[in-house]
Amino acid sequence: MATQKRKKFEIMKLIVLVLILTFFQLGICYTQSSAQSPPKKHEMEMLGGPGGLDMIASTTVAQIISKNHPWIRVSPVKTRDIDSHFVLAEKRDPNRVIYASNNNSYIANVLPGVAKTVSSDARWIAAWNSGIIGFVTLNPEIKSLADCTGKTIAILPGPPIGTNLVIIESFKELGIFDKITIKNMGFKEQYDALRDGLVDVALFAAFGGLVTKVFPQPFLTETLKAKDNKVYAVAWPHDILKKVFPRIGFSRPLTMIPVGPLPLQTKPVEATGIVTPALGCQAGADQKIIYEITKTLAENARKFVDYHPSFAGVTPENMVKLMPLQSEKEIHPGAIKYYKEAGIWPKAWEERHWIGPQVFK
């Protein structure tokens, strides 16, 4: 009897052991299967622009995310212009769209008193490139905007917002707005008109993540060649800008046109800065998705320059520093979450290059 009980006990032990081993093996198989199965892909659109650097930047962002993130895929979408992104984005699922932005488009669509229809849902994720806006002339006697009495000045197409507003208010502050002639023109038209003597002063436009190394607008480069480099920088006085910014309610960095882009220039000349490509999203976008996008871009910041030389200055810190914002509420919390975890926030935010209106009060 004892022997039979012992045999039954041994059989039960064997059965239990087999069951344990079976469940253990099933668990390993399940874990391996789960690890081998890629997560479900999340498809997104990157609203780019009609062309130029905005579209280059949009394609760059889309490819960096798609190639370096395990489950987010982004497709660049060519659009009419980047001002339309704010309207287009509001019509889409906030978890399915990100978009190119810049200083001008943000001001034109978000700032009360400037935007026709204020978008309260726009949020920033990162800025990775900056540019310089100033003035050039073929007349070496025009050294400053203060010397423009009786002259014809080319500014950008469109209404008096963003850069155009800063220019107009600067001439008003100088007291010569009613003594100049303003013509609204695209960059190619401006430089053609400058060469033909139809305008006296045109915009200096250059872009690049490093202020000391910028790339002039291609049409300006053509003008330099056509005029044997006899193109001169015109100062945009910083003391005037300091008075203008508080009045218009937004600011730009006080910067300089560096020596280099204009071969005859021997010293830096006063100008203002502007964010060129930047990344935006809707306020309702899921924090995890925006966190993952921010993390992927920051961890692959060095790859930006593989797509365009002007992205040489892209760093995780500059993704924060170059945002021309007054409040962190304008940044998506998913992006801030990553910046904090990476040790970038708040130091980069507090040391950002942009000077707010409160500085000038």
KOLPADO-356729 format. One record per residue (C-alpha): residue in three letters; x, y, z negated. Coordinates in Angstrom, 3 decimals. Example, Ala and Ser with C-alpha at 12.3 -4.5 7.8 and 13.67 -1.06 7.14 Angstrom:
residues 2
(ALA (12.300 -4.500 -7.800)) (SER (13.670 -1.060 -7.140)) 
***
This chain:
residues 361
(MET (0.000 0.000 0.000)) (ALA (2.792 2.383 -0.958)) (THR (4.579 1.475 2.242)) (GLN (1.478 2.332 4.340)) (LYS (1.105 5.696 2.577)) (ARG (4.758 6.401 3.161)) (LYS (4.364 5.591 6.894)) (LYS (1.287 7.832 7.164)) (PHE (3.185 10.630 5.429)) (GLU (6.117 10.257 7.804)) (ILE (3.739 10.275 10.778)) (MET (2.050 13.450 9.490)) (LYS (5.454 15.105 8.996)) (LEU (6.353 14.206 12.547)) (ILE (3.060 15.575 13.900)) (VAL (3.509 18.845 11.969)) (LEU (7.092 19.149 13.179)) (VAL (5.990 18.552 16.779)) (LEU (3.263 21.179 16.414)) (ILE (5.703 23.708 14.927)) (LEU (8.196 23.103 17.713)) (THR (5.436 23.350 20.326)) (PHE (4.131 26.682 18.995)) (PHE (7.703 27.973 18.679)) (GLN (8.421 27.043 22.291)) (LEU (5.167 28.609 23.454)) (GLY (6.099 31.791 21.575)) (ILE (9.484 31.944 23.280)) (CYS (7.904 31.384 26.683)) (TYR (5.319 34.089 26.029)) (THR (7.986 36.542 24.867)) (GLN (10.161 35.817 27.886)) (SER (7.173 36.131 30.193)) (SER (6.231 39.466 28.623)) (ALA (9.789 40.757 28.860)) (GLN (10.039 39.712 32.491)) (SER (6.712 41.279 33.478)) (PRO (7.254 44.948 34.333)) (PRO (4.836 47.431 32.801)) (LYS (2.049 48.734 34.974)) (LYS (3.195 51.505 37.304)) (HIS (1.856 54.990 36.644)) (GLU (1.490 56.982 39.862)) (MET (1.760 60.786 39.838)) (GLU (1.893 63.658 42.337)) (MET (4.490 66.419 42.285)) (LEU (2.982 69.529 43.903)) (GLY (5.943 71.099 45.686)) (GLY (5.586 74.062 47.996)) (PRO (5.677 74.965 51.681)) (GLY (9.440 74.401 51.941)) (GLY (12.750 75.880 50.852)) (LEU (14.256 75.430 47.415)) (ASP (10.917 74.793 45.679)) (MET (10.265 71.771 47.883)) (ILE (13.874 70.582 47.552)) (ALA (13.510 70.808 43.767)) (SER (10.155 69.015 43.847)) (THR (11.571 66.156 45.900)) (THR (14.565 65.986 43.562)) (VAL (12.351 65.744 40.468)) (ALA (10.147 63.105 42.093)) (GLN (13.118 60.952 43.096)) (ILE (14.993 61.255 39.795)) (ILE (11.921 60.191 37.837)) (SER (10.934 57.411 40.239)) (LYS (14.443 55.942 40.435)) (ASN (15.262 56.164 36.731)) (HIS (12.013 55.469 34.883)) (PRO (10.691 51.916 34.496)) (TRP (7.006 52.671 35.035)) (ILE (6.436 56.245 36.246)) (ARG (6.452 56.861 39.986)) (VAL (6.173 60.378 41.417)) (SER (5.424 61.398 45.007)) (PRO (6.252 64.938 46.230)) (VAL (3.326 66.708 47.896)) (LYS (3.875 69.634 50.249)) (THR (1.488 72.519 49.540)) (ARG (0.594 75.907 50.992)) (ASP (2.426 77.844 48.286)) (ILE (3.297 77.426 44.624)) (ASP (0.677 79.933 43.478)) (SER (-1.994 77.476 44.622)) (HIS (-0.637 74.806 42.253)) (PHE (-2.446 76.237 39.257)) (VAL (-5.785 75.862 41.019)) (LEU (-4.943 72.492 42.565)) (ALA (-3.701 71.065 39.264)) (GLU (-6.909 72.020 37.459)) (LYS (-8.868 69.893 39.949)) (ARG (-6.760 66.800 39.330)) (ASP (-6.339 64.326 36.495)) (PRO (-3.823 66.036 34.168)) (ASN (-2.081 62.683 33.695)) (ARG (-1.580 62.313 37.430)) (VAL (-0.063 65.651 38.416)) (ILE (2.970 67.818 37.708)) (TYR (3.941 70.858 39.741)) (ALA (6.691 73.235 40.765)) (SER (6.504 76.675 39.228)) (ASN (8.653 79.755 38.860)) (ASN (8.636 83.034 36.995)) (ASN (6.570 84.912 39.592)) (SER (3.901 82.244 40.097)) (TYR (3.506 81.758 36.346)) (ILE (3.028 85.491 35.738)) (ALA (0.628 85.794 38.675)) (ASN (-1.619 83.005 37.415)) (VAL (-1.361 83.116 33.640)) (LEU (-0.646 86.622 32.331)) (PRO (-3.842 88.551 31.431)) (GLY (-3.992 91.846 33.265)) (VAL (-1.961 90.426 36.150)) (ALA (-3.741 87.215 37.159)) (LYS (-7.059 87.538 38.991)) (THR (-8.233 84.320 37.346)) (VAL (-6.283 83.517 34.195)) (SER (-5.183 79.884 33.859)) (SER (-4.978 78.952 30.187)) (ASP (-4.127 75.301 30.873)) (ALA (-0.668 75.784 32.370)) (ARG (2.261 74.440 30.351)) (TRP (6.005 74.271 30.999)) (ILE (8.079 71.109 30.839)) (ALA (11.498 72.343 31.933)) (ALA (13.358 74.924 33.949)) (TRP (16.536 73.827 35.668)) (ASN (17.549 76.616 37.952)) (SER (17.739 80.375 37.883)) (GLY (18.273 83.096 40.397)) (ILE (19.292 86.724 40.619)) (ILE (17.217 89.527 42.092)) (GLY (18.881 92.818 42.917)) (PHE (19.326 95.106 45.901)) (VAL (21.668 95.506 48.862)) (THR (22.316 98.201 51.446)) (LEU (24.543 98.922 54.439)) (ASN (25.109 102.446 53.122)) (PRO (27.977 102.476 50.585)) (GLU (26.768 105.839 49.238)) (ILE (23.679 104.165 47.750)) (LYS (25.145 102.749 44.575)) (SER (22.013 102.657 42.374)) (LEU (18.245 102.724 42.709)) (ALA (18.539 106.269 41.386)) (ASP (20.174 107.172 44.738)) (CYS (17.153 106.084 46.789)) (THR (15.291 109.399 47.093)) (GLY (14.036 109.694 50.678)) (LYS (14.955 106.067 51.445)) (THR (12.916 103.117 52.694)) (ILE (12.914 100.107 50.371)) (ALA (11.948 96.542 51.311)) (ILE (10.164 94.487 48.668)) (LEU (8.376 91.144 48.783)) (PRO (5.022 90.555 50.516)) (GLY (1.893 90.617 48.418)) (PRO (0.402 92.694 45.611)) (PRO (2.309 94.557 42.867)) (ILE (2.831 91.595 40.530)) (GLY (5.919 89.788 39.258)) (THR (9.084 91.078 40.928)) (ASN (7.186 93.678 42.944)) (LEU (5.687 95.114 39.770)) (VAL (9.099 95.377 38.100)) (ILE (10.463 97.185 41.173)) (ILE (7.581 99.656 41.426)) (GLU (7.656 100.435 37.717)) (SER (11.434 100.907 37.881)) (PHE (11.070 103.577 40.558)) (LYS (8.318 105.225 38.514)) (GLU (10.589 105.233 35.481)) (LEU (13.311 106.839 37.616)) (GLY (10.789 109.494 38.665)) (ILE (11.194 108.925 42.404)) (PHE (8.361 106.537 43.275)) (ASP (6.591 109.249 45.280)) (LYS (9.851 110.068 47.078)) (ILE (10.511 106.647 48.589)) (THR (8.826 104.512 51.251)) (ILE (8.092 100.898 50.381)) (LYS (7.652 98.151 52.954)) (ASN (6.424 94.658 52.066)) (MET (8.415 92.022 53.940)) (GLY (9.553 88.432 53.707)) (PHE (13.259 87.813 53.275)) (LYS (13.994 87.247 56.973)) (GLU (12.072 90.384 57.944)) (GLN (13.903 92.397 55.277)) (TYR (17.358 91.469 56.453)) (ASP (16.439 91.906 60.117)) (ALA (15.081 95.364 59.279)) (LEU (18.220 96.186 57.284)) (ARG (20.427 95.249 60.235)) (ASP (18.253 97.299 62.605)) (GLY (18.205 100.364 60.356)) (LEU (14.461 100.146 59.696)) (VAL (14.983 99.957 55.928)) (ASP (17.775 101.403 53.814)) (VAL (17.653 98.942 50.934)) (ALA (16.600 95.281 50.813)) (LEU (16.509 92.698 48.066)) (PHE (19.554 90.749 46.997)) (ALA (18.327 87.224 46.342)) (ALA (20.507 84.362 45.201)) (PHE (19.910 81.173 43.269)) (GLY (21.984 78.780 41.220)) (GLY (22.079 77.291 37.749)) (LEU (25.405 78.969 36.991)) (VAL (25.202 82.756 36.907)) (THR (28.843 83.062 37.963)) (LYS (28.294 80.831 40.975)) (VAL (25.193 81.623 42.983)) (PHE (24.065 80.930 46.524)) (PRO (22.690 83.930 48.467)) (GLN (19.431 83.678 50.397)) (PRO (20.372 82.126 53.782)) (PHE (19.075 85.105 55.779)) (LEU (21.283 87.405 53.695)) (THR (24.259 85.214 54.578)) (GLU (23.397 85.711 58.261)) (THR (23.307 89.476 57.741)) (LEU (26.733 89.388 56.107)) (LYS (28.138 87.637 59.168)) (ALA (26.401 90.025 61.566)) (LYS (27.724 93.102 59.737)) (ASP (31.289 91.902 59.108)) (ASN (30.496 91.593 55.382)) (LYS (29.767 95.336 55.106)) (VAL (26.830 94.821 52.780)) (TYR (26.922 96.526 49.378)) (ALA (25.192 95.811 46.080)) (VAL (22.843 98.459 44.664)) (ALA (22.595 98.610 40.866)) (TRP (19.242 98.028 39.173)) (PRO (19.963 100.017 35.978)) (HIS (19.529 97.961 32.823)) (ASP (18.495 100.994 30.801)) (ILE (15.551 101.407 33.182)) (LEU (14.593 97.740 32.937)) (LYS (14.644 97.944 29.140)) (LYS (11.961 100.625 29.336)) (VAL (9.902 98.847 31.997)) (PHE (9.578 95.395 30.425)) (PRO (7.607 96.426 27.312)) (ARG (5.204 98.378 29.506)) (ILE (4.374 95.538 31.897)) (GLY (4.130 92.822 29.230)) (PHE (6.722 90.341 30.467)) (SER (10.481 90.288 30.813)) (ARG (13.361 89.022 32.866)) (PRO (16.956 88.453 31.830)) (LEU (19.346 91.340 32.172)) (THR (22.039 89.910 34.399)) (MET (24.619 90.907 36.976)) (ILE (25.289 90.201 40.623)) (PRO (28.657 88.471 40.224)) (VAL (31.710 89.123 42.328)) (GLY (31.782 86.647 45.178)) (PRO (28.513 86.543 47.153)) (LEU (29.201 89.987 48.680)) (PRO (32.848 89.949 49.810)) (LEU (33.386 93.739 49.480)) (GLN (32.030 93.845 45.920)) (THR (34.829 94.281 43.377)) (LYS (32.916 94.241 40.091)) (PRO (29.601 92.896 38.722)) (VAL (26.548 95.025 39.519)) (GLU (23.422 95.341 37.366)) (ALA (20.462 93.188 38.362)) (THR (17.716 91.087 36.871)) (GLY (17.217 87.351 36.826)) (ILE (14.389 85.059 37.758)) (VAL (13.587 81.387 37.307)) (THR (13.460 79.633 40.645)) (PRO (12.469 75.935 40.400)) (ALA (10.784 74.883 37.173)) (LEU (8.363 72.141 36.193)) (GLY (4.831 72.596 34.929)) (CYS (1.855 70.473 33.938)) (GLN (-1.637 70.757 32.499)) (ALA (-2.175 71.274 28.784)) (GLY (-4.310 68.120 28.683)) (ALA (-1.538 65.840 29.966)) (ASP (-0.787 62.913 27.651)) (GLN (2.142 63.638 25.333)) (LYS (3.750 60.241 25.971)) (ILE (3.805 60.796 29.744)) (ILE (5.299 64.296 29.478)) (TYR (7.776 63.063 26.856)) (GLU (8.927 60.303 29.217)) (ILE (9.252 62.730 32.154)) (THR (11.262 65.223 30.077)) (LYS (13.506 62.487 28.696)) (THR (14.183 61.047 32.157)) (LEU (15.071 64.428 33.664)) (ALA (17.304 65.399 30.724)) (GLU (19.156 62.091 30.661)) (ASN (19.770 62.327 34.403)) (ALA (20.493 66.060 34.557)) (ARG (23.871 65.523 36.229)) (LYS (22.182 63.847 39.184)) (PHE (20.410 67.081 40.231)) (VAL (23.538 68.390 41.925)) (ASP (23.526 65.327 44.207)) (TYR (20.474 66.840 45.881)) (HIS (21.528 70.504 46.135)) (PRO (24.677 72.403 45.076)) (SER (22.669 75.147 43.375)) (PHE (21.618 72.618 40.719)) (ALA (25.176 72.477 39.367)) (GLY (24.122 74.193 36.143)) (VAL (21.398 71.742 35.182)) (THR (21.857 70.563 31.593)) (PRO (19.330 69.430 28.975)) (GLU (20.042 72.670 27.069)) (ASN (19.443 74.847 30.143)) (MET (16.162 73.078 30.769)) (VAL (15.038 74.931 27.627)) (LYS (17.167 78.087 27.781)) (LEU (15.992 79.065 31.269)) (MET (12.284 79.040 30.403)) (PRO (11.201 82.713 30.564)) (LEU (8.605 82.370 27.828)) (GLN (7.638 84.348 24.769)) (SER (6.031 81.525 22.795)) (GLU (6.676 77.817 22.367)) (LYS (2.903 77.369 22.739)) (GLU (3.500 77.770 26.469)) (ILE (5.571 74.553 26.483)) (HIS (3.873 71.153 26.504)) (PRO (4.230 69.425 23.096)) (GLY (5.400 66.227 24.785)) (ALA (8.414 68.111 26.151)) (ILE (9.147 69.750 22.795)) (LYS (8.974 66.319 21.125)) (TYR (11.823 65.093 23.327)) (TYR (13.887 68.274 22.888)) (LYS (13.611 67.936 19.110)) (GLU (14.591 64.257 19.121)) (ALA (17.576 65.042 21.363)) (GLY (18.767 67.764 18.972)) (ILE (18.275 70.477 21.610)) (TRP (15.383 72.208 19.870)) (PRO (15.258 74.783 18.308)) (LYS (18.865 75.908 18.945)) (ALA (18.532 76.127 22.746)) (TRP (15.188 77.910 22.431)) (GLU (16.567 80.459 19.992)) (GLU (19.589 81.095 22.220)) (ARG (17.670 81.293 25.500)) (HIS (18.989 83.819 27.969)) (TRP (15.714 85.642 28.386)) (ILE (15.169 88.948 26.623)) (GLY (11.595 89.482 25.460)) (PRO (9.716 92.788 25.289)) (GLN (9.965 92.762 21.476)) (VAL (13.730 93.357 21.783)) (PHE (13.101 96.728 23.361)) (LYS (10.560 98.116 20.862)) 
***
